[in-house]
Amino acid sequence: GVRLTALTRSGLALGLLGALARPVIGLAIGIPLAWALGLEGAARGQLLLFAALPPAVMQFMLAERYHQEPDKVGAMIMLGNALAILFVPLALALGL
């Protein structure tokens, strides 16, 4: 939460890119993987749901610890959680 007060426009733009890329790439890998493994039912739904989840706070903790642009990572996590409102129902619709 503290890093959210230091967000800049450039941090938000890069954060939005990461927030969109994470679930899109996850689903782009998860859908063919579910098909290749022959997953059906709950197993397919769980794989696709996990693939569509937003970036986790663990990435922020690592970025903060090793001083790797934690403000941009914080923006990515914040926007990713907001975009989860779109991507999680999409993954559930695809998986179930």
mmCIF file as gemmi writes it, N, C-alpha and C atoms, coordinates in Angstrom:
data_model
loop_
_atom_site.group_PDB
_atom_site.id
_atom_site.type_symbol
_atom_site.label_atom_id
_atom_site.label_alt_id
_atom_site.label_comp_id
_atom_site.label_asym_id
_atom_site.label_entity_id
_atom_site.label_seq_id
_atom_site.pdbx_PDB_ins_code
_atom_site.Cartn_x
_atom_site.Cartn_y
_atom_site.Cartn_z
_atom_site.occupancy
_atom_site.B_iso_or_equiv
_atom_site.pdbx_formal_charge
_atom_site.auth_seq_id
_atom_site.auth_asym_id
_atom_site.pdbx_PDB_model_num
ATOM 1 N N . GLY Axp A 1 ? 0.799 -1.185 0 1 0 ? 1 A 1
ATOM 2 C CA . GLY Axp A 1 ? 0 0 0 1 0 ? 1 A 1
ATOM 3 C C . GLY Axp A 1 ? 0.841 1.247 0 1 0 ? 1 A 1
ATOM 4 N N . VAL Axp A 2 ? 1.994 1.235 0.644 1 0 ? 2 A 1
ATOM 5 C CA . VAL Axp A 2 ? 2.828 2.428 0.71 1 0 ? 2 A 1
ATOM 6 C C . VAL Axp A 2 ? 3.337 2.8 -0.673 1 0 ? 2 A 1
ATOM 7 N N . ARG Axp A 3 ? 3.689 1.837 -1.478 1 0 ? 3 A 1
ATOM 8 C CA . ARG Axp A 3 ? 4.208 2.11 -2.823 1 0 ? 3 A 1
ATOM 9 C C . ARG Axp A 3 ? 3.155 2.731 -3.729 1 0 ? 3 A 1
ATOM 10 N N . LEU Axp A 4 ? 1.887 2.522 -3.457 1 0 ? 4 A 1
ATOM 11 C CA . LEU Axp A 4 ? 0.845 3.077 -4.304 1 0 ? 4 A 1
ATOM 12 C C . LEU Axp A 4 ? 0.816 4.6 -4.233 1 0 ? 4 A 1
ATOM 13 N N . THR Axp A 5 ? 1.327 5.185 -3.157 1 0 ? 5 A 1
ATOM 14 C CA . THR Axp A 5 ? 1.37 6.638 -3.053 1 0 ? 5 A 1
ATOM 15 C C . THR Axp A 5 ? 2.464 7.232 -3.929 1 0 ? 5 A 1
ATOM 16 N N . ALA Axp A 6 ? 3.412 6.434 -4.369 1 0 ? 6 A 1
ATOM 17 C CA . ALA Axp A 6 ? 4.53 6.921 -5.179 1 0 ? 6 A 1
ATOM 18 C C . ALA Axp A 6 ? 4.386 6.564 -6.652 1 0 ? 6 A 1
ATOM 19 N N . LEU Axp A 7 ? 3.193 6.21 -7.099 1 0 ? 7 A 1
ATOM 20 C CA . LEU Axp A 7 ? 3.01 5.822 -8.495 1 0 ? 7 A 1
ATOM 21 C C . LEU Axp A 7 ? 3.167 7.024 -9.42 1 0 ? 7 A 1
ATOM 22 N N . THR Axp A 8 ? 3.755 6.782 -10.572 1 0 ? 8 A 1
ATOM 23 C CA . THR Axp A 8 ? 3.89 7.806 -11.598 1 0 ? 8 A 1
ATOM 24 C C . THR Axp A 8 ? 3.17 7.333 -12.854 1 0 ? 8 A 1
ATOM 25 N N . ARG Axp A 9 ? 3.006 8.253 -13.8 1 0 ? 9 A 1
ATOM 26 C CA . ARG Axp A 9 ? 2.341 7.865 -15.048 1 0 ? 9 A 1
ATOM 27 C C . ARG Axp A 9 ? 3.112 6.775 -15.784 1 0 ? 9 A 1
ATOM 28 N N . SER Axp A 10 ? 4.426 6.881 -15.801 1 0 ? 10 A 1
ATOM 29 C CA . SER Axp A 10 ? 5.214 5.849 -16.489 1 0 ? 10 A 1
ATOM 30 C C . SER Axp A 10 ? 5.102 4.513 -15.76 1 0 ? 10 A 1
ATOM 31 N N . GLY Axp A 11 ? 5.023 4.552 -14.431 1 0 ? 11 A 1
ATOM 32 C CA . GLY Axp A 11 ? 4.842 3.326 -13.663 1 0 ? 11 A 1
ATOM 33 C C . GLY Axp A 11 ? 3.491 2.686 -13.926 1 0 ? 11 A 1
ATOM 34 N N . LEU Axp A 12 ? 2.468 3.526 -14.074 1 0 ? 12 A 1
ATOM 35 C CA . LEU Axp A 12 ? 1.13 2.999 -14.36 1 0 ? 12 A 1
ATOM 36 C C . LEU Axp A 12 ? 1.061 2.385 -15.754 1 0 ? 12 A 1
ATOM 37 N N . ALA Axp A 13 ? 1.703 3.032 -16.727 1 0 ? 13 A 1
ATOM 38 C CA . ALA Axp A 13 ? 1.668 2.497 -18.092 1 0 ? 13 A 1
ATOM 39 C C . ALA Axp A 13 ? 2.349 1.138 -18.159 1 0 ? 13 A 1
ATOM 40 N N . LEU Axp A 14 ? 3.517 1.043 -17.562 1 0 ? 14 A 1
ATOM 41 C CA . LEU Axp A 14 ? 4.227 -0.241 -17.557 1 0 ? 14 A 1
ATOM 42 C C . LEU Axp A 14 ? 3.493 -1.261 -16.699 1 0 ? 14 A 1
ATOM 43 N N . GLY Axp A 15 ? 2.892 -0.812 -15.606 1 0 ? 15 A 1
ATOM 44 C CA . GLY Axp A 15 ? 2.103 -1.703 -14.758 1 0 ? 15 A 1
ATOM 45 C C . GLY Axp A 15 ? 0.898 -2.261 -15.491 1 0 ? 15 A 1
ATOM 46 N N . LEU Axp A 16 ? 0.247 -1.42 -16.306 1 0 ? 16 A 1
ATOM 47 C CA . LEU Axp A 16 ? -0.902 -1.894 -17.078 1 0 ? 16 A 1
ATOM 48 C C . LEU Axp A 16 ? -0.475 -2.939 -18.1 1 0 ? 16 A 1
ATOM 49 N N . LEU Axp A 17 ? 0.67 -2.718 -18.714 1 0 ? 17 A 1
ATOM 50 C CA . LEU Axp A 17 ? 1.18 -3.707 -19.668 1 0 ? 17 A 1
ATOM 51 C C . LEU Axp A 17 ? 1.415 -5.054 -18.99 1 0 ? 17 A 1
ATOM 52 N N . GLY Axp A 18 ? 2.067 -5.03 -17.835 1 0 ? 18 A 1
ATOM 53 C CA . GLY Axp A 18 ? 2.31 -6.27 -17.1 1 0 ? 18 A 1
ATOM 54 C C . GLY Axp A 18 ? 1.031 -6.902 -16.58 1 0 ? 18 A 1
ATOM 55 N N . ALA Axp A 19 ? 0.091 -6.053 -16.14 1 0 ? 19 A 1
ATOM 56 C CA . ALA Axp A 19 ? -1.171 -6.566 -15.616 1 0 ? 19 A 1
ATOM 57 C C . ALA Axp A 19 ? -1.996 -7.233 -16.707 1 0 ? 19 A 1
ATOM 58 N N . LEU Axp A 20 ? -1.911 -6.731 -17.925 1 0 ? 20 A 1
ATOM 59 C CA . LEU Axp A 20 ? -2.621 -7.361 -19.042 1 0 ? 20 A 1
ATOM 60 C C . LEU Axp A 20 ? -1.878 -8.589 -19.562 1 0 ? 20 A 1
ATOM 61 N N . ALA Axp A 21 ? -0.56 -8.494 -19.594 1 0 ? 21 A 1
ATOM 62 C CA . ALA Axp A 21 ? 0.241 -9.58 -20.165 1 0 ? 21 A 1
ATOM 63 C C . ALA Axp A 21 ? 0.153 -10.858 -19.342 1 0 ? 21 A 1
ATOM 64 N N . ARG Axp A 22 ? 0.139 -10.74 -18.019 1 0 ? 22 A 1
ATOM 65 C CA . ARG Axp A 22 ? 0.161 -11.93 -17.155 1 0 ? 22 A 1
ATOM 66 C C . ARG Axp A 22 ? -1.019 -12.87 -17.421 1 0 ? 22 A 1
ATOM 67 N N . PRO Axp A 23 ? -2.272 -12.412 -17.366 1 0 ? 23 A 1
ATOM 68 C CA . PRO Axp A 23 ? -3.359 -13.363 -17.618 1 0 ? 23 A 1
ATOM 69 C C . PRO Axp A 23 ? -3.501 -13.755 -19.091 1 0 ? 23 A 1
ATOM 70 N N . VAL Axp A 24 ? -3.171 -12.838 -20.008 1 0 ? 24 A 1
ATOM 71 C CA . VAL Axp A 24 ? -3.283 -13.174 -21.429 1 0 ? 24 A 1
ATOM 72 C C . VAL Axp A 24 ? -2.274 -14.264 -21.792 1 0 ? 24 A 1
ATOM 73 N N . ILE Axp A 25 ? -1.04 -14.101 -21.367 1 0 ? 25 A 1
ATOM 74 C CA . ILE Axp A 25 ? -0.015 -15.118 -21.646 1 0 ? 25 A 1
ATOM 75 C C . ILE Axp A 25 ? -0.33 -16.407 -20.895 1 0 ? 25 A 1
ATOM 76 N N . GLY Axp A 26 ? -0.819 -16.276 -19.66 1 0 ? 26 A 1
ATOM 77 C CA . GLY Axp A 26 ? -1.192 -17.46 -18.893 1 0 ? 26 A 1
ATOM 78 C C . GLY Axp A 26 ? -2.269 -18.277 -19.583 1 0 ? 26 A 1
ATOM 79 N N . LEU Axp A 27 ? -3.298 -17.601 -20.085 1 0 ? 27 A 1
ATOM 80 C CA . LEU Axp A 27 ? -4.361 -18.315 -20.799 1 0 ? 27 A 1
ATOM 81 C C . LEU Axp A 27 ? -3.869 -18.843 -22.151 1 0 ? 27 A 1
ATOM 82 N N . ALA Axp A 28 ? -2.992 -18.099 -22.811 1 0 ? 28 A 1
ATOM 83 C CA . ALA Axp A 28 ? -2.449 -18.562 -24.093 1 0 ? 28 A 1
ATOM 84 C C . ALA Axp A 28 ? -1.624 -19.835 -23.919 1 0 ? 28 A 1
ATOM 85 N N . ILE Axp A 29 ? -1.032 -20.013 -22.77 1 0 ? 29 A 1
ATOM 86 C CA . ILE Axp A 29 ? -0.291 -21.248 -22.482 1 0 ? 29 A 1
ATOM 87 C C . ILE Axp A 29 ? -1.216 -22.303 -21.891 1 0 ? 29 A 1
ATOM 88 N N . GLY Axp A 30 ? -2.13 -21.891 -21.022 1 0 ? 30 A 1
ATOM 89 C CA . GLY Axp A 30 ? -2.996 -22.83 -20.313 1 0 ? 30 A 1
ATOM 90 C C . GLY Axp A 30 ? -4.008 -23.552 -21.191 1 0 ? 30 A 1
ATOM 91 N N . ILE Axp A 31 ? -4.591 -22.854 -22.155 1 0 ? 31 A 1
ATOM 92 C CA . ILE Axp A 31 ? -5.605 -23.487 -23.012 1 0 ? 31 A 1
ATOM 93 C C . ILE Axp A 31 ? -5.004 -24.613 -23.851 1 0 ? 31 A 1
ATOM 94 N N . PRO Axp A 32 ? -3.895 -24.381 -24.587 1 0 ? 32 A 1
ATOM 95 C CA . PRO Axp A 32 ? -3.302 -25.509 -25.33 1 0 ? 32 A 1
ATOM 96 C C . PRO Axp A 32 ? -2.774 -26.615 -24.412 1 0 ? 32 A 1
ATOM 97 N N . LEU Axp A 33 ? -2.278 -26.224 -23.231 1 0 ? 33 A 1
ATOM 98 C CA . LEU Axp A 33 ? -1.774 -27.226 -22.297 1 0 ? 33 A 1
ATOM 99 C C . LEU Axp A 33 ? -2.914 -28.122 -21.79 1 0 ? 33 A 1
ATOM 100 N N . ALA Axp A 34 ? -4.056 -27.516 -21.476 1 0 ? 34 A 1
ATOM 101 C CA . ALA Axp A 34 ? -5.217 -28.31 -21.043 1 0 ? 34 A 1
ATOM 102 C C . ALA Axp A 34 ? -5.657 -29.261 -22.151 1 0 ? 34 A 1
ATOM 103 N N . TRP Axp A 35 ? -5.63 -28.78 -23.382 1 0 ? 35 A 1
ATOM 104 C CA . TRP Axp A 35 ? -6.008 -29.628 -24.515 1 0 ? 35 A 1
ATOM 105 C C . TRP Axp A 35 ? -4.986 -30.75 -24.703 1 0 ? 35 A 1
ATOM 106 N N . ALA Axp A 36 ? -3.678 -30.419 -24.642 1 0 ? 36 A 1
ATOM 107 C CA . ALA Axp A 36 ? -2.626 -31.419 -24.861 1 0 ? 36 A 1
ATOM 108 C C . ALA Axp A 36 ? -2.636 -32.492 -23.776 1 0 ? 36 A 1
ATOM 109 N N . LEU Axp A 37 ? -2.955 -32.109 -22.549 1 0 ? 37 A 1
ATOM 110 C CA . LEU Axp A 37 ? -3.004 -33.077 -21.447 1 0 ? 37 A 1
ATOM 111 C C . LEU Axp A 37 ? -4.336 -33.816 -21.381 1 0 ? 37 A 1
ATOM 112 N N . GLY Axp A 38 ? -5.292 -33.379 -22.174 1 0 ? 38 A 1
ATOM 113 C CA . GLY Axp A 38 ? -6.593 -34.03 -22.174 1 0 ? 38 A 1
ATOM 114 C C . GLY Axp A 38 ? -7.403 -33.769 -20.904 1 0 ? 38 A 1
ATOM 115 N N . LEU Axp A 39 ? -7.19 -32.623 -20.297 1 0 ? 39 A 1
ATOM 116 C CA . LEU Axp A 39 ? -7.901 -32.307 -19.057 1 0 ? 39 A 1
ATOM 117 C C . LEU Axp A 39 ? -9.351 -31.96 -19.338 1 0 ? 39 A 1
ATOM 118 N N . GLU Axp A 40 ? -10.217 -32.395 -18.452 1 0 ? 40 A 1
ATOM 119 C CA . GLU Axp A 40 ? -11.639 -32.098 -18.571 1 0 ? 40 A 1
ATOM 120 C C . GLU Axp A 40 ? -12.194 -31.781 -17.197 1 0 ? 40 A 1
ATOM 121 N N . GLY Axp A 41 ? -13.344 -31.157 -17.182 1 0 ? 41 A 1
ATOM 122 C CA . GLY Axp A 41 ? -14.047 -30.89 -15.932 1 0 ? 41 A 1
ATOM 123 C C . GLY Axp A 41 ? -13.3 -29.971 -14.996 1 0 ? 41 A 1
ATOM 124 N N . ALA Axp A 42 ? -13.256 -30.384 -13.73 1 0 ? 42 A 1
ATOM 125 C CA . ALA Axp A 42 ? -12.668 -29.545 -12.685 1 0 ? 42 A 1
ATOM 126 C C . ALA Axp A 42 ? -11.178 -29.317 -12.897 1 0 ? 42 A 1
ATOM 127 N N . ALA Axp A 43 ? -10.453 -30.304 -13.392 1 0 ? 43 A 1
ATOM 128 C CA . ALA Axp A 43 ? -9.011 -30.147 -13.601 1 0 ? 43 A 1
ATOM 129 C C . ALA Axp A 43 ? -8.728 -29.071 -14.652 1 0 ? 43 A 1
ATOM 130 N N . ARG Axp A 44 ? -9.511 -29.085 -15.726 1 0 ? 44 A 1
ATOM 131 C CA . ARG Axp A 44 ? -9.358 -28.056 -16.773 1 0 ? 44 A 1
ATOM 132 C C . ARG Axp A 44 ? -9.714 -26.68 -16.215 1 0 ? 44 A 1
ATOM 133 N N . GLY Axp A 45 ? -10.786 -26.597 -15.473 1 0 ? 45 A 1
ATOM 134 C CA . GLY Axp A 45 ? -11.203 -25.326 -14.882 1 0 ? 45 A 1
ATOM 135 C C . GLY Axp A 45 ? -10.168 -24.776 -13.921 1 0 ? 45 A 1
ATOM 136 N N . GLN Axp A 46 ? -9.584 -25.646 -13.117 1 0 ? 46 A 1
ATOM 137 C CA . GLN Axp A 46 ? -8.565 -25.198 -12.163 1 0 ? 46 A 1
ATOM 138 C C . GLN Axp A 46 ? -7.315 -24.702 -12.881 1 0 ? 46 A 1
ATOM 139 N N . LEU Axp A 47 ? -6.888 -25.395 -13.915 1 0 ? 47 A 1
ATOM 140 C CA . LEU Axp A 47 ? -5.71 -24.969 -14.667 1 0 ? 47 A 1
ATOM 141 C C . LEU Axp A 47 ? -5.95 -23.61 -15.309 1 0 ? 47 A 1
ATOM 142 N N . LEU Axp A 48 ? -7.097 -23.419 -15.936 1 0 ? 48 A 1
ATOM 143 C CA . LEU Axp A 48 ? -7.374 -22.154 -16.602 1 0 ? 48 A 1
ATOM 144 C C . LEU Axp A 48 ? -7.581 -21.018 -15.599 1 0 ? 48 A 1
ATOM 145 N N . LEU Axp A 49 ? -8.187 -21.317 -14.472 1 0 ? 49 A 1
ATOM 146 C CA . LEU Axp A 49 ? -8.349 -20.289 -13.446 1 0 ? 49 A 1
ATOM 147 C C . LEU Axp A 49 ? -6.992 -19.851 -12.914 1 0 ? 49 A 1
ATOM 148 N N . PHE Axp A 50 ? -6.122 -20.789 -12.628 1 0 ? 50 A 1
ATOM 149 C CA . PHE Axp A 50 ? -4.779 -20.456 -12.149 1 0 ? 50 A 1
ATOM 150 C C . PHE Axp A 50 ? -4.008 -19.666 -13.196 1 0 ? 50 A 1
ATOM 151 N N . ALA Axp A 51 ? -4.197 -20.004 -14.472 1 0 ? 51 A 1
ATOM 152 C CA . ALA Axp A 51 ? -3.496 -19.311 -15.549 1 0 ? 51 A 1
ATOM 153 C C . ALA Axp A 51 ? -3.948 -17.862 -15.683 1 0 ? 51 A 1
ATOM 154 N N . ALA Axp A 52 ? -5.175 -17.555 -15.306 1 0 ? 52 A 1
ATOM 155 C CA . ALA Axp A 52 ? -5.719 -16.207 -15.473 1 0 ? 52 A 1
ATOM 156 C C . ALA Axp A 52 ? -5.562 -15.327 -14.241 1 0 ? 52 A 1
ATOM 157 N N . LEU Axp A 53 ? -4.999 -15.843 -13.177 1 0 ? 53 A 1
ATOM 158 C CA . LEU Axp A 53 ? -4.863 -15.043 -11.961 1 0 ? 53 A 1
ATOM 159 C C . LEU Axp A 53 ? -3.894 -13.88 -12.173 1 0 ? 53 A 1
ATOM 160 N N . PRO Axp A 54 ? -4.103 -12.794 -11.446 1 0 ? 54 A 1
ATOM 161 C CA . PRO Axp A 54 ? -3.221 -11.627 -11.597 1 0 ? 54 A 1
ATOM 162 C C . PRO Axp A 54 ? -1.854 -11.878 -10.961 1 0 ? 54 A 1
ATOM 163 N N . PRO Axp A 55 ? -0.904 -10.96 -11.222 1 0 ? 55 A 1
ATOM 164 C CA . PRO Axp A 55 ? 0.413 -11.082 -10.59 1 0 ? 55 A 1
ATOM 165 C C . PRO Axp A 55 ? 0.28 -11.084 -9.073 1 0 ? 55 A 1
ATOM 166 N N . ALA Axp A 56 ? 1.155 -11.796 -8.416 1 0 ? 56 A 1
ATOM 167 C CA . ALA Axp A 56 ? 1.053 -11.956 -6.967 1 0 ? 56 A 1
ATOM 168 C C . ALA Axp A 56 ? 1.928 -10.95 -6.228 1 0 ? 56 A 1
ATOM 169 N N . VAL Axp A 57 ? 1.642 -10.806 -4.962 1 0 ? 57 A 1
ATOM 170 C CA . VAL Axp A 57 ? 2.375 -9.884 -4.109 1 0 ? 57 A 1
ATOM 171 C C . VAL Axp A 57 ? 3.813 -10.359 -3.906 1 0 ? 57 A 1
ATOM 172 N N . MET Axp A 58 ? 4.062 -11.633 -4.083 1 0 ? 58 A 1
ATOM 173 C CA . MET Axp A 58 ? 5.414 -12.162 -3.921 1 0 ? 58 A 1
ATOM 174 C C . MET Axp A 58 ? 6.39 -11.454 -4.86 1 0 ? 58 A 1
ATOM 175 N N . GLN Axp A 59 ? 5.953 -11.128 -6.07 1 0 ? 59 A 1
ATOM 176 C CA . GLN Axp A 59 ? 6.816 -10.421 -7.001 1 0 ? 59 A 1
ATOM 177 C C . GLN Axp A 59 ? 7.191 -9.051 -6.453 1 0 ? 59 A 1
ATOM 178 N N . PHE Axp A 60 ? 6.246 -8.376 -5.802 1 0 ? 60 A 1
ATOM 179 C CA . PHE Axp A 60 ? 6.558 -7.075 -5.216 1 0 ? 60 A 1
ATOM 180 C C . PHE Axp A 60 ? 7.572 -7.203 -4.092 1 0 ? 60 A 1
ATOM 181 N N . MET Axp A 61 ? 7.398 -8.224 -3.273 1 0 ? 61 A 1
ATOM 182 C CA . MET Axp A 61 ? 8.331 -8.411 -2.164 1 0 ? 61 A 1
ATOM 183 C C . MET Axp A 61 ? 9.75 -8.649 -2.675 1 0 ? 61 A 1
ATOM 184 N N . LEU Axp A 62 ? 9.884 -9.417 -3.739 1 0 ? 62 A 1
ATOM 185 C CA . LEU Axp A 62 ? 11.204 -9.659 -4.322 1 0 ? 62 A 1
ATOM 186 C C . LEU Axp A 62 ? 11.758 -8.392 -4.973 1 0 ? 62 A 1
ATOM 187 N N . ALA Axp A 63 ? 10.901 -7.641 -5.661 1 0 ? 63 A 1
ATOM 188 C CA . ALA Axp A 63 ? 11.346 -6.396 -6.287 1 0 ? 63 A 1
ATOM 189 C C . ALA Axp A 63 ? 11.798 -5.387 -5.239 1 0 ? 63 A 1
ATOM 190 N N . GLU Axp A 64 ? 11.086 -5.315 -4.135 1 0 ? 64 A 1
ATOM 191 C CA . GLU Axp A 64 ? 11.451 -4.408 -3.046 1 0 ? 64 A 1
ATOM 192 C C . GLU Axp A 64 ? 12.772 -4.835 -2.41 1 0 ? 64 A 1
ATOM 193 N N . ARG Axp A 65 ? 12.907 -6.093 -2.181 1 0 ? 65 A 1
ATOM 194 C CA . ARG Axp A 65 ? 14.117 -6.619 -1.52 1 0 ? 65 A 1
ATOM 195 C C . ARG Axp A 65 ? 15.372 -6.366 -2.343 1 0 ? 65 A 1
ATOM 196 N N . TYR Axp A 66 ? 15.262 -6.569 -3.665 1 0 ? 66 A 1
ATOM 197 C CA . TYR Axp A 66 ? 16.422 -6.454 -4.536 1 0 ? 66 A 1
ATOM 198 C C . TYR Axp A 66 ? 16.448 -5.144 -5.327 1 0 ? 66 A 1
ATOM 199 N N . HIS Axp A 67 ? 15.597 -4.192 -4.941 1 0 ? 67 A 1
ATOM 200 C CA . HIS Axp A 67 ? 15.583 -2.843 -5.522 1 0 ? 67 A 1
ATOM 201 C C . HIS Axp A 67 ? 15.442 -2.876 -7.042 1 0 ? 67 A 1
ATOM 202 N N . GLN Axp A 68 ? 14.46 -3.625 -7.526 1 0 ? 68 A 1
ATOM 203 C CA . GLN Axp A 68 ? 14.211 -3.763 -8.958 1 0 ? 68 A 1
ATOM 204 C C . GLN Axp A 68 ? 12.877 -3.115 -9.33 1 0 ? 68 A 1
ATOM 205 N N . GLU Axp A 69 ? 12.817 -1.793 -9.265 1 0 ? 69 A 1
ATOM 206 C CA . GLU Axp A 69 ? 11.657 -0.995 -9.643 1 0 ? 69 A 1
ATOM 207 C C . GLU Axp A 69 ? 10.384 -1.439 -8.918 1 0 ? 69 A 1
ATOM 208 N N . PRO Axp A 70 ? 10.381 -1.414 -7.603 1 0 ? 70 A 1
ATOM 209 C CA . PRO Axp A 70 ? 9.2 -1.87 -6.868 1 0 ? 70 A 1
ATOM 210 C C . PRO Axp A 70 ? 7.966 -1.011 -7.112 1 0 ? 70 A 1
ATOM 211 N N . ASP Axp A 71 ? 8.131 0.268 -7.499 1 0 ? 71 A 1
ATOM 212 C CA . ASP Axp A 71 ? 6.967 1.1 -7.777 1 0 ? 71 A 1
ATOM 213 C C . ASP Axp A 71 ? 6.223 0.609 -9.014 1 0 ? 71 A 1
ATOM 214 N N . LYS Axp A 72 ? 6.961 0.19 -10.022 1 0 ? 72 A 1
ATOM 215 C CA . LYS Axp A 72 ? 6.323 -0.337 -11.239 1 0 ? 72 A 1
ATOM 216 C C . LYS Axp A 72 ? 5.69 -1.705 -10.977 1 0 ? 72 A 1
ATOM 217 N N . VAL Axp A 73 ? 6.335 -2.513 -10.17 1 0 ? 73 A 1
ATOM 218 C CA . VAL Axp A 73 ? 5.775 -3.825 -9.825 1 0 ? 73 A 1
ATOM 219 C C . VAL Axp A 73 ? 4.515 -3.641 -8.976 1 0 ? 73 A 1
ATOM 220 N N . GLY Axp A 74 ? 4.53 -2.668 -8.071 1 0 ? 74 A 1
ATOM 221 C CA . GLY Axp A 74 ? 3.341 -2.374 -7.271 1 0 ? 74 A 1
ATOM 222 C C . GLY Axp A 74 ? 2.172 -1.944 -8.14 1 0 ? 74 A 1
ATOM 223 N N . ALA Axp A 75 ? 2.445 -1.127 -9.157 1 0 ? 75 A 1
ATOM 224 C CA . ALA Axp A 75 ? 1.393 -0.712 -10.091 1 0 ? 75 A 1
ATOM 225 C C . ALA Axp A 75 ? 0.854 -1.912 -10.861 1 0 ? 75 A 1
ATOM 226 N N . MET Axp A 76 ? 1.745 -2.817 -11.252 1 0 ? 76 A 1
ATOM 227 C CA . MET Axp A 76 ? 1.326 -4.007 -11.986 1 0 ? 76 A 1
ATOM 228 C C . MET Axp A 76 ? 0.395 -4.874 -11.13 1 0 ? 76 A 1
ATOM 229 N N . ILE Axp A 77 ? 0.716 -5.017 -9.867 1 0 ? 77 A 1
ATOM 230 C CA . ILE Axp A 77 ? -0.102 -5.837 -8.977 1 0 ? 77 A 1
ATOM 231 C C . ILE Axp A 77 ? -1.457 -5.178 -8.736 1 0 ? 77 A 1
ATOM 232 N N . MET Axp A 78 ? -1.455 -3.862 -8.505 1 0 ? 78 A 1
ATOM 233 C CA . MET Axp A 78 ? -2.708 -3.153 -8.276 1 0 ? 78 A 1
ATOM 234 C C . MET Axp A 78 ? -3.628 -3.253 -9.494 1 0 ? 78 A 1
ATOM 235 N N . LEU Axp A 79 ? -3.093 -2.965 -10.669 1 0 ? 79 A 1
ATOM 236 C CA . LEU Axp A 79 ? -3.905 -3.023 -11.88 1 0 ? 79 A 1
ATOM 237 C C . LEU Axp A 79 ? -4.285 -4.458 -12.24 1 0 ? 79 A 1
ATOM 238 N N . GLY Axp A 80 ? -3.389 -5.391 -11.97 1 0 ? 80 A 1
ATOM 239 C CA . GLY Axp A 80 ? -3.695 -6.796 -12.233 1 0 ? 80 A 1
ATOM 240 C C . GLY Axp A 80 ? -4.849 -7.297 -11.397 1 0 ? 80 A 1
ATOM 241 N N . ASN Axp A 81 ? -4.902 -6.884 -10.141 1 0 ? 81 A 1
ATOM 242 C CA . ASN Axp A 81 ? -6.029 -7.281 -9.294 1 0 ? 81 A 1
ATOM 243 C C . ASN Axp A 81 ? -7.321 -6.639 -9.754 1 0 ? 81 A 1
ATOM 244 N N . ALA Axp A 82 ? -7.248 -5.413 -10.248 1 0 ? 82 A 1
ATOM 245 C CA . ALA Axp A 82 ? -8.443 -4.764 -10.786 1 0 ? 82 A 1
ATOM 246 C C . ALA Axp A 82 ? -8.91 -5.471 -12.058 1 0 ? 82 A 1
ATOM 247 N N . LEU Axp A 83 ? -7.979 -5.864 -12.912 1 0 ? 83 A 1
ATOM 248 C CA . LEU Axp A 83 ? -8.34 -6.546 -14.155 1 0 ? 83 A 1
ATOM 249 C C . LEU Axp A 83 ? -8.786 -7.991 -13.928 1 0 ? 83 A 1
ATOM 250 N N . ALA Axp A 84 ? -8.533 -8.513 -12.753 1 0 ? 84 A 1
ATOM 251 C CA . ALA Axp A 84 ? -8.995 -9.872 -12.439 1 0 ? 84 A 1
ATOM 252 C C . ALA Axp A 84 ? -10.511 -9.957 -12.511 1 0 ? 84 A 1
ATOM 253 N N . ILE Axp A 85 ? -11.182 -8.822 -12.358 1 0 ? 85 A 1
ATOM 254 C CA . ILE Axp A 85 ? -12.64 -8.796 -12.486 1 0 ? 85 A 1
ATOM 255 C C . ILE Axp A 85 ? -13.06 -9.227 -13.882 1 0 ? 85 A 1
ATOM 256 N N . LEU Axp A 86 ? -12.215 -8.997 -14.866 1 0 ? 86 A 1
ATOM 257 C CA . LEU Axp A 86 ? -12.511 -9.414 -16.236 1 0 ? 86 A 1
ATOM 258 C C . LEU Axp A 86 ? -11.969 -10.798 -16.561 1 0 ? 86 A 1
ATOM 259 N N . PHE Axp A 87 ? -10.735 -11.067 -16.14 1 0 ? 87 A 1
ATOM 260 C CA . PHE Axp A 87 ? -10.07 -12.291 -16.575 1 0 ? 87 A 1
ATOM 261 C C . PHE Axp A 87 ? -10.509 -13.541 -15.82 1 0 ? 87 A 1
ATOM 262 N N . VAL Axp A 88 ? -10.841 -13.437 -14.558 1 0 ? 88 A 1
ATOM 263 C CA . VAL Axp A 88 ? -11.267 -14.623 -13.799 1 0 ? 88 A 1
ATOM 264 C C . VAL Axp A 88 ? -12.593 -15.168 -14.326 1 0 ? 88 A 1
ATOM 265 N N . PRO Axp A 89 ? -13.616 -14.322 -14.559 1 0 ? 89 A 1
ATOM 266 C CA . PRO Axp A 89 ? -14.836 -14.886 -15.158 1 0 ? 89 A 1
ATOM 267 C C . PRO Axp A 89 ? -14.609 -15.457 -16.561 1 0 ? 89 A 1
ATOM 268 N N . LEU Axp A 90 ? -13.702 -14.834 -17.315 1 0 ? 90 A 1
ATOM 269 C CA . LEU Axp A 90 ? -13.376 -15.376 -18.637 1 0 ? 90 A 1
ATOM 270 C C . LEU Axp A 90 ? -12.768 -16.77 -18.516 1 0 ? 90 A 1
ATOM 271 N N . ALA Axp A 91 ? -11.846 -16.94 -17.595 1 0 ? 91 A 1
ATOM 272 C CA . ALA Axp A 91 ? -11.224 -18.249 -17.391 1 0 ? 91 A 1
ATOM 273 C C . ALA Axp A 91 ? -12.236 -19.271 -16.922 1 0 ? 91 A 1
ATOM 274 N N . LEU Axp A 92 ? -13.138 -18.866 -16.036 1 0 ? 92 A 1
ATOM 275 C CA . LEU Axp A 92 ? -14.169 -19.793 -15.58 1 0 ? 92 A 1
ATOM 276 C C . LEU Axp A 92 ? -15.098 -20.18 -16.71 1 0 ? 92 A 1
ATOM 277 N N . ALA Axp A 93 ? -15.432 -19.237 -17.566 1 0 ? 93 A 1
ATOM 278 C CA . ALA Axp A 93 ? -16.296 -19.548 -18.721 1 0 ? 93 A 1
ATOM 279 C C . ALA Axp A 93 ? -15.596 -20.509 -19.683 1 0 ? 93 A 1
ATOM 280 N N . LEU Axp A 94 ? -14.302 -20.329 -19.878 1 0 ? 94 A 1
ATOM 281 C CA . LEU Axp A 94 ? -13.552 -21.224 -20.764 1 0 ? 94 A 1
ATOM 282 C C . LEU Axp A 94 ? -13.331 -22.599 -20.145 1 0 ? 94 A 1
ATOM 283 N N . GLY Axp A 95 ? -13.181 -22.635 -18.826 1 0 ? 95 A 1
ATOM 284 C CA . GLY Axp A 95 ? -12.83 -23.894 -18.169 1 0 ? 95 A 1
ATOM 285 C C . GLY Axp A 95 ? -13.991 -24.765 -17.749 1 0 ? 95 A 1
ATOM 286 N N . LEU Axp A 96 ? -15.141 -24.158 -17.574 1 0 ? 96 A 1
ATOM 287 C CA . LEU Axp A 96 ? -16.264 -24.966 -17.079 1 0 ? 96 A 1
ATOM 288 C C . LEU Axp A 96 ? -17.356 -25.15 -18.091 1 0 ? 96 A 1
